[in-house]
Amino acid sequence: MAIAQDVLTRLQTLLGTEGVLTRPEDLIPYSFDGTAALRESPGCVAFPRSTEQVRAVLKLATETRTPVVTRGSGTGLSGGSLPTPDCIVLCLVRMDRVNEVDTANLTLLVEAGVTTQTIADTVAAAGLFYPPDPGSMKISTIGGNVAENSGGLRGLKYGVTRSYVMGLEVVLPDGEIIWTGNKCVKDVAGYSLRDLFIGSEGTLGVITKVLLKLIPKPAAKRTMVATYARMDQAAQTVSDIIAAQIIPCTLEFLDRTTIHCVDDYAKIGLPRDCEALLLMETDGHPTVVAEEAARMEELARKNACKEVIVARDDAEAARLASARRTAFSALARVAPTTILEDVTVPRSELAAMVRFVEATAKKHHLRVGTFGHMGDGNLHPTFLTDERNTEEMHRVEAAFAEIFDEAIRLGGTITGEHGVGVAKKQYLPKFAGEPAMKVMRELRRTFDPAGILNPGKLLD
């Protein structure tokens, strides 16, 4: 049943007629996120401009038992911001103010709708650095990054979004506004409620403001690309780099299919006669960067790399790094539907996991390209398919089920950065176990007893 007219009228009173979309043609862009083959039309889309307006919308939703799905730019890859039938999509992109850059405490206070790129540019202008860099950073919002605990290419050295969240303003389903965290480097007073909301995928509350930790900008950076005839040679290089107590800021890989797609798309001039490519970047003090770069090149050659390309300047470094950053876009050109997945295994198992993905794709007669964060064991098997081919999509689903089972068997996880959402909900119990599932269900009931927030996501 559709949203009641009374609810729509009250929403328009709260937000103005320009703050609520109801026409079917206007709802189409909000009926999906970045996840392939998932679509559902919402009842309406609401655009609050302040925390007080978010509060009013949630109080109305709780009172009328109307489901609410919070959304930023819709770049998620697990169906986390997929609407439920006749829900209110609460879109926070108009809450995009940068409230404070505090250079004395190295913090930044922003509203949830500020993009990750805006954050990076804002703090860079102040001579500071915000490391998390999800692939969608040009358009993804910080609220979504926090809700999904997004990762990125620099996760090996600098960590993921959680590592930089010092405080959150959150609106609970009943309209209560809470602030958790502060600018203090040390704070162990009570439960860490902040950490409950990070990665909660919009199921416990609506994040409206974020206090972020900043760090000094690295003085220097060196970028290199190494190519290999075999994936296990690349994996061994990564193991040797870590064993040498070098933690690069970026340690990424592409497989053969992805290399060819990237070079066809971006015309970077990548070597095409290789099975694996490693993108290696080190940053920090210039002397340390030079020493680490030389040592990484030495270790790459020790493991029989075919070639090492060292960037001569910032322009060439950006060009080489674009090989990894354009991987998804390049693969997406090859087939009508591109399904980008996300599993993580211990680094020691990464080469075996890549081989398993290739064998699974061959078994199910599917085309796959694999790339990802070799330094932290996070890989992205990307199936190139056509969602209109129902029989092929069933084979894709079967392949992913086997891939998730293998990741768990190897001591890994079903998602390293994309989240569970609706796409991986069925696999979570096997990974987490029933005792943990019970605790998560109880937490959700405690925060949202009416069950209005992002129903059907993460947990049943």
Secondary structure, DSSP 8 states (H G I E B T S, - for coil): ----HHHHHHHHHHH-GGGEE-SHHHHGGGS--SSTT-----SEEE---SHHHHHHHHHHHHHHT--EEEESSS--SSSTT---TT-EEEE-TT---EEEEETTTTEEEEETT-BHHHHHHHHHHTTEE-----TTTTT-BHHHHHHHT---TTHHHH--GGGGEEEEEEE-TTS-EEEEE-S-S---SS--HHHHHTT-TTSS-EEEEEEEE-EE--SEEEEEEEEESSHHHHHHHHHHHHHTT---SEEEEEEHHHHHHHHHHH------S-SEEEEEEEEESHHHHHHHHHHHHHHHHHTT-SEEEE-SSHHHHHHHHHHHHTHHHHHHTTSSEEEE--EE--GGGHHHHHHHHHHHHHHTT-EEEEEEEGGGTEEEEEEEE-TT-HHHHHHHHHHHHHHHHHHHHTT-BS-SSS--TTTSGGGHHHHH-HHHHHHHHHHHHHH-TT--BSTTSS--
